Amino acid sequence: MKLSIIYVSSLATTEAWSHTCLKMVNDNNVKNQNKRRDMLRSFGSVVLTSIAAPIVSNAYQLPDLPYPYEALEPYIDTPTMKLHHDKHHATYVANINKATEGKPAMSLVDLQTNALEAGPGVRNNGGGHYNHAFFWSEMTSADKASKTKASSKLSSLIDKSFGSMDDFKAKFQAQAAPGAVFGSGWVWLAYKGDKLHIVGTPNQDNPLMKGVASEIMYPILGLDVWEHAYYLKYQNRRPEYVSAFWNVVNWDKVSENLDYVIQNNAAVPVPE
């Protein structure tokens, strides 16, 4: 009888101990499940945030020229093209990648809009990248350029806005003269309000940047008048370089640019 009581007591103690152990295991499982759930929620939040706002890292690349270095000879010389593209444009690309490192990704076109507010790193280098990518695309060899022509829509708008093609070229060249764009800058033919406008901008600014002109305009043709664009061949004779530029303008491409901005009410995209 005594042994029986002792046995029953031991059994009760064992059951109680087992129950306690099982409870501890279950509690630990619940805690571990909660931890895993919290970790998954946190991970999911990070993934969703990354998808919604990808982070920039070397987002922009130097585009290849759409023709050989020597293609624009004799009007724009080979040494200038190599220096201009491989050194100057490449520097703008490297620096805009530095300026946007760790920031949300943005297309090169969208980057232009608030470039003035974003500071000199974005303004100068983002502008430099867009402007040069645009510039290369609108030119071709003199032989091919001579076979291109302004579309009827472009010709009509040039006549409406400036009087004639010759009048347009004269006004464009006057805007590109050293006295009009003093130092370094660009000259643009831009579209806005069913009309074409000639706009001069300093440094690497362009008409897409809010605050550069009275309103945002969409470039369809641009000319780089920085000294590095012409000095090896033309030295201080910028007007001679500007006049030579017409020999390599691809008017088919300029006409396509006009069609794009009219149809989309947006800037012409460039390789980025």
C-alpha positions in Angstrom: 0.0 0.0 0.0 2.8 2.3 0.9 4.6 1.4 -2.3 1.5 2.1 -4.3 1.1 5.5 -2.8 4.7 6.3 -3.6 4.2 5.1 -7.2 1.2 7.2 -7.8 2.9 10.2 -6.3 5.9 9.7 -8.6 3.6 9.4 -11.6 1.8 12.6 -10.8 5.1 14.4 -10.4 6.3 13.0 -13.8 3.1 14.1 -15.5 3.4 17.5 -13.9 7.0 17.8 -15.0 6.2 16.6 -18.6 3.3 19.1 -18.8 5.7 21.9 -17.7 8.3 20.8 -20.3 5.7 20.6 -23.1 4.4 24.0 -22.2 7.9 25.5 -22.3 8.5 23.8 -25.7 5.2 25.2 -27.0 5.9 28.6 -25.7 9.4 28.6 -27.3 7.8 27.4 -30.6 5.3 30.3 -30.5 8.0 32.7 -29.7 10.1 31.4 -32.6 7.1 31.5 -35.0 6.5 35.1 -33.9 10.1 36.0 -34.5 10.1 34.3 -37.9 6.8 36.1 -38.8 8.3 39.4 -37.7 11.4 38.8 -39.7 9.4 37.9 -42.8 7.3 41.0 -42.4 10.4 43.1 -42.1 12.0 41.4 -45.1 8.9 41.8 -47.1 8.8 45.4 -46.3 12.4 45.9 -47.4 11.7 44.0 -50.7 8.6 46.0 -51.4 10.4 49.3 -50.6 13.2 48.3 -52.9 10.8 47.4 -55.7 8.9 50.7 -55.3 12.0 52.9 -55.2 15.1 51.2 -56.6 18.4 52.7 -55.5 20.8 54.2 -58.1 24.2 52.8 -58.5 26.1 53.6 -61.8 22.7 54.2 -63.4 24.0 56.1 -66.4 26.4 54.9 -69.1 28.4 56.6 -71.8 26.6 55.8 -75.1 28.6 54.9 -78.1 28.8 57.4 -80.9 26.3 56.4 -83.7 29.0 56.8 -86.3 32.8 56.5 -86.4 35.0 59.3 -85.0 35.9 60.5 -88.4 32.4 60.5 -89.8 31.9 64.3 -89.4 35.1 65.3 -91.2 36.0 67.8 -92.4 33.5 69.9 -90.5 34.1 68.4 -87.1 37.5 66.8 -86.9 38.4 63.3 -85.6 40.7 64.5 -82.7 37.9 66.7 -81.4 35.3 63.9 -81.6 37.6 61.6 -79.6 38.4 64.2 -77.0 34.8 65.4 -76.8 33.1 62.0 -76.5 35.7 59.9 -74.7 36.9 62.5 -72.2 34.4 65.3 -71.7 31.2 63.3 -72.1 32.6 60.4 -70.1 33.5 62.8 -67.3 29.9 64.0 -67.1 28.6 60.4 -66.9 31.1 59.5 -64.2 30.1 62.6 -62.1 26.4 62.2 -62.5 26.7 58.7 -61.2 28.6 60.0 -58.2 26.0 62.8 -57.6 23.1 60.3 -57.7 24.7 57.4 -55.8 22.3 55.9 -53.3 19.3 58.0 -54.5 16.1 56.7 -56.1 16.5 55.9 -59.8 15.3 58.5 -62.3 15.4 58.7 -66.0 17.8 61.2 -67.5 14.9 63.2 -69.0 13.1 63.4 -65.7 16.4 64.4 -64.0 16.5 67.6 -66.0 13.3 69.1 -64.7 14.4 70.0 -61.2 18.2 70.0 -61.9 18.6 73.6 -60.7 17.1 72.8 -57.3 19.1 69.5 -57.1 22.4 71.4 -57.0 25.5 71.7 -59.3 26.3 68.0 -59.2 23.1 67.1 -60.9 22.7 70.3 -62.9 26.1 70.4 -64.5 26.7 66.7 -64.9 23.1 65.5 -65.5 22.7 68.3 -68.0 26.1 67.5 -69.6 25.1 63.9 -70.1 21.7 64.6 -71.6 23.0 67.5 -73.8 25.8 65.4 -75.3 23.7 62.3 -75.9 21.2 64.5 -77.7 23.9 66.3 -79.7 25.5 63.1 -81.1 22.2 61.7 -82.2 21.2 64.7 -84.4 24.3 64.6 -86.6 25.6 62.4 -89.4 28.2 62.4 -92.1 28.1 65.2 -94.6 27.2 62.8 -97.4 24.2 61.4 -95.5 23.2 64.8 -94.1 23.0 66.3 -97.6 20.3 63.7 -98.4 18.1 64.6 -95.4 15.6 67.3 -95.3 13.1 69.0 -92.9 9.7 67.4 -92.9 6.7 69.5 -94.1 5.7 70.0 -90.5 9.1 71.2 -89.5 9.4 73.4 -92.5 6.0 74.9 -91.9 6.8 75.7 -88.2 10.2 77.2 -89.2 8.5 79.5 -91.7 5.8 80.4 -89.1 8.3 81.0 -86.3 11.2 82.7 -88.2 10.1 83.5 -91.7 12.2 81.0 -93.6 14.9 78.4 -93.2 17.6 80.9 -94.1 16.2 83.4 -91.6 16.1 80.6 -88.9 19.8 79.7 -89.6 20.8 83.4 -89.4 19.0 83.9 -86.0 20.4 80.6 -84.7 23.9 81.5 -85.6 23.5 85.0 -84.1 22.4 83.3 -80.8 25.5 81.0 -81.0 27.9 83.9 -81.4 30.4 84.7 -78.6 28.6 87.8 -77.7 25.2 86.1 -77.3 26.4 83.0 -75.4 29.4 84.4 -73.6 31.9 81.7 -72.5 30.5 78.2 -72.6 27.0 77.0 -73.3 24.5 75.7 -75.9 22.0 76.9 -78.4 18.8 75.1 -78.9 15.8 74.9 -81.3 12.9 74.1 -79.0 9.2 73.5 -79.4 6.5 75.0 -77.2 3.0 76.2 -77.8 2.8 75.1 -81.5 5.8 77.3 -82.2 9.6 77.0 -82.4 12.0 79.0 -80.2 15.7 79.6 -80.3 17.1 79.4 -76.8 20.7 80.1 -75.5 21.7 78.4 -72.3 24.9 78.8 -70.2 27.2 75.9 -69.2 25.3 72.5 -69.4 21.8 74.0 -68.9 19.0 73.2 -71.3 15.4 74.3 -71.9 14.1 71.2 -70.0 15.3 72.6 -66.7 12.7 74.5 -64.8 13.9 78.0 -64.3 16.3 78.2 -67.2 13.8 79.9 -69.6 10.4 81.5 -69.0 8.9 78.0 -69.3 10.0 74.5 -70.0 10.5 73.8 -73.7 11.4 70.7 -75.6 14.6 70.7 -77.7 14.6 69.2 -81.2 18.1 70.5 -82.2 21.1 71.6 -80.1 24.6 73.0 -80.7 27.4 72.7 -78.2 29.4 76.0 -78.2 31.8 75.1 -75.5 35.4 75.6 -76.7 36.2 71.9 -76.3 33.6 71.3 -79.1 35.6 73.2 -81.7 38.9 74.6 -80.5 41.3 72.0 -81.9 40.1 72.8 -85.4 38.7 76.3 -85.3 40.6 77.9 -82.4 38.8 81.2 -81.6 36.7 81.2 -84.7 33.4 80.0 -83.2 31.2 81.5 -86.0 33.1 79.4 -88.5 32.3 76.3 -86.5 28.7 77.2 -86.1 28.3 77.8 -89.9 30.0 74.4 -90.6 27.6 72.6 -88.3 24.8 72.8 -90.8 26.7 70.4 -93.1 26.3 67.5 -90.6 22.8 68.2 -89.3 20.5 65.2 -89.9 17.2 66.9 -90.7 15.4 63.6 -90.8 16.3 63.1 -87.1 15.4 66.7 -86.2 12.0 66.1 -87.9 11.5 62.9 -85.9 12.3 64.8 -82.7 9.6 67.4 -83.5 7.1 64.6 -84.2 8.0 63.0 -80.9 7.5 66.1 -78.7 4.2 67.0 -80.5 2.8 63.5 -80.1 3.9 62.9 -76.6 4.1 66.5 -75.1 7.4 65.3 -73.7 11.2 65.5 -74.2 13.0 63.4 -76.7 14.6 60.4 -74.8 18.3 59.8 -75.2 20.6 56.8 -74.5 21.5 56.9 -70.8 
